[in-house]
Amino acid sequence: MPTTSGTILKYLSSGAIKGIGPVTAERIVSRYGEESLEVIENNPEWLSDIRGITPKKALEISETYRMQFGMRTVMLYCNRFFGPSLSVKIFKRYGSGAIDIIENNPYVLCEDIEGISFEKADKIAMDLNFAYNCPERIMAGVIHFLQVAAYNNGHCYIPEDILLKNAASRLKVSPAEVGKIIGDLVFTDKLVKSEINGKIIVFLKEYFDAEKYIAAKLVSLSEVEFPVKLCGIDEQIDMLEETYDLGYAEEQKKAITLAVTNGVTIITGGPGTGKTTVIKAIIDIFDNLKLSFMLAAPTGRAAKRMSEASGHEAKTIHRLLEMGYGDSHEMRFMRDDSNPLPYKAIIIDEMSMVDTLLMYSLLKAVKSGTYLILIGDVDQLPPVGAGNCLSDIIKSGRFRVCTLNKIFRQAQESMIIVNAHSINDGIMPQLDTKNSDFFFIKRERAVDIRDLIIDLTSKRLPKTYGVDCIDDIQIITPTKKGDLGTFELNKALQRALNPQNGRKKEAKSGSVIFRENDKVMQIKNNYDLEWFTTADGGEKTDENTGRGIFNGDIGRILSINTQREVMVIDFDKRITEYDFALLDELEHAYAITVHKSQGSEYKIVIIPIYDHPVPLMTRNLIYTALTRAKEMVCLIGRAECLEVMVKNDRRPERYTALGEFLCSF
């Protein structure tokens, strides 16, 4: 166990002992120093002298500590390699047998324990004298490379020749040794080999199964005959035009007709092309025909926007699939092929954001005979996760696709929309527009761009337009790093928009300080977090509670309780309580990346235009950022950098097999 005051503080702050968080740990160590663990074990009554610890809590802390003899041994062993937090995770996963498991095969750590990389497990293995070419190392390395390819590059597979070459080089072994291990992993059903266009490719099994299932299910859904074909679709459309006193464009009529007469329909188009109008018409027809339907989108903000635009409830896909606990207490979707969704029609918006694994889970819950309508803008960024479902489905040619191209008169008055379409066509936008909703302000130096962003956000825009500097203005930047990345911008914006006034409470996570009233973002899916929602600030009840805060959700810190070591955050009227141990799941959100902004809209968007890393200087990235703005967009920076982005239509290739699988059925 740790013996110095510093290591004891780290251990107690890690959450290893229930009832002790970072603040309480600091108080204990400040009082008892190197004797802290001795006091906890043998003199728990002394703990009640610490502010925030009652006699009852002191006994509970001591009892928990004394029950952890096995943990002490594991912690002492793990302290050779890890900090207290990871050591606790290891003990929770493996129990008192952790040491034997690690010494038998340390590479299981990178598969089982979040936060332990292959490189870290490899270093431990080398310390334990594992050979460079041992099977355990090569197996873990191959799986690691495939996982990195999925998480970082969106690949569902890697060509075998590339995998052999890269894995052998990184692991410093021969391609033959890697090839043998790939064969073993295929035999044990962890990997799958397939062939596309005469080329051997290698999948992690979950991605092979997902792409294969998606293809089969979509084809099956598309082959169902629908009696609605007999109900007079033209008359339905005429009736809607009369009811709403509007005239649908021919391509809109085509989209509506396809959606209500086919099992699978894809509707795509840019901003201002009438996708929302089409959705509302489809919904009205389903209503008239007494067909049940549900709207869904990948993110909470996208679902909210869909609901506001359509006038009907829309759910996140996660909520639609009812995330819950299985029989073995594992988190899983409760809706699947054994418990399918009850709706006759399902309409998914922002489909470009849906990755392969989420699409797989969705389709497992869609029963035969359901209308599936997929809506999105194929020119936006691909999903953060692996795959490129919308693009692959369209390119396969297997399904009915309607592309909306016409920009409607009202949309033509918006320079945001006009310039977005120009950019999408590879044409430089008009930069000298005045008295419009689109502004370009020239600045050459990064520091000047940053200073103007802060000035506009904190002073000029709120004063001129009466907007809230935190809720209504969103800075969207291509990158996390650098002077104009999210890390540096968020620090500067926090100082400007939410400074410490001597009264706001704070919580620290590493070098990041969270403060009451801060704008924050959840950066990973947390299916366990409970929340409640009320429109009038009422009490928490069974009817208004839910579970799960997801990657990309943005909220405001309402309060911080340093004694209880919790903070309360409002995620768009979903109120949830965060333990300080979860702070590594949060980031400030005054500035966010373009990828994180997908599916959201903001009143005012500010985008820094500068010499960003080359892979980020792309047309679809600036197009995606621009189309997040509802009322105003302001680009600040270098016109020549904007031109580079507009002219660069390079889209990094994603290795996916969905298109080929679709064509094989």
Secondary structure as UniProt FT lines:
FT   HELIX           5..13
FT   TURN            14..15
FT   TURN            18..19
FT   HELIX           22..32
FT   HELIX           33..35
FT   HELIX           36..42
FT   HELIX           44..49
FT   TURN            51..52
FT   HELIX           55..66
FT   TURN            67..68
FT   HELIX           69..78
FT   TURN            79..81
FT   HELIX           84..94
FT   HELIX           95..97
FT   HELIX           98..104
FT   TURN            106..107
FT   HELIX           108..112
FT   TURN            114..115
FT   HELIX           118..127
FT   TURN            128..129
FT   TURN            132..133
FT   HELIX           135..153
FT   STRAND          157..159
FT   HELIX           160..171
FT   HELIX           175..187
FT   TURN            188..189
FT   STRAND          191..196
FT   TURN            197..198
FT   STRAND          199..204
FT   HELIX           205..222
FT   HELIX           227..230
FT   HELIX           233..244
FT   HELIX           250..261
FT   STRAND          264..269
FT   TURN            271..272
FT   HELIX           275..288
FT   TURN            289..290
FT   STRAND          293..297
FT   HELIX           300..310
FT   STRAND          314..316
FT   HELIX           317..320
FT   TURN            321..322
FT   STRAND          323..325
FT   TURN            327..328
FT   STRAND          331..333
FT   TURN            337..338
FT   STRAND          345..348
FT   HELIX           351..353
FT   HELIX           356..364
FT   TURN            368..369
FT   STRAND          371..376
FT   TURN            378..379
FT   HELIX           389..396
FT   STRAND          400..404
FT   HELIX           409..412
FT   HELIX           415..424
FT   TURN            425..426
FT   STRAND          438..442
FT   HELIX           446..455
FT   HELIX           456..460
FT   HELIX           461..465
FT   TURN            469..472
FT   STRAND          473..477
FT   TURN            483..484
FT   HELIX           486..497
FT   STRAND          506..509
FT   TURN            510..511
FT   STRAND          512..515
FT   TURN            516..517
FT   STRAND          519..522
FT   STRAND          526..532
FT   HELIX           542..544
FT   STRAND          545..549
FT   TURN            551..552
FT   STRAND          554..561
FT   TURN            562..565
FT   STRAND          566..571
FT   TURN            572..573
FT   STRAND          574..579
FT   HELIX           580..585
FT   STRAND          586..588
FT   STRAND          591..593
FT   HELIX           594..597
FT   TURN            598..599
FT   STRAND          602..609
FT   HELIX           614..616
FT   HELIX           619..626
FT   TURN            627..628
FT   STRAND          629..637
FT   HELIX           639..647
FT   HELIX           658..664
//
